[in-house]
Amino acid sequence: MFDNFFSRSANLQSAHRAKQDHLLAGGRFSVGQWVGLAPEHTFRGVVSGRFRIVELLKTGGDIAYRIKSPDELFERTARSEDLCPVPTV
């Protein structure tokens, strides 16, 4: 009985994630991609270097990104225009 419940719950979560990914498919970057801060949008107190896209966020009609630097313990939120692609290593 519980196995069926947990399996169903996992399927619903997976379907929700797929729907969210489909809605956000128009984004410039994808989850897991490495990005940097665009030079014209560099902020004081922000570590420079590479950030990994952790999550896509829908904010009104725009798409924002949760990003994480390996040099920081926390995540940040950034707009698409604040980011630029970086080559993979």
Stockholm file with secondary structure:
# STOCKHOLM 1.0

chainA/1-89         MFDNFFSRSANLQSAHRAKQDHLLAGGRFSVGQWVGLAPEHTFRGVVSGRFRIVELLKTGGDIAYRIKSPDELFERTARSEDLCPVPTV
#=GR chainA/1-89 SS CHHHHHHHHHHHHHHHHHHHHHHTTTCSSCTTCEEEECGGGCCTTCCCSEEEEEEEEEETTEEEEEEECTTCSSEEEEEGGGEEECCCC
#=GC SS_cons        CHHHHHHHHHHHHHHHHHHHHHHTTTCSSCTTCEEEECGGGCCTTCCCSEEEEEEEEEETTEEEEEEECTTCSSEEEEEGGGEEECCCC
//
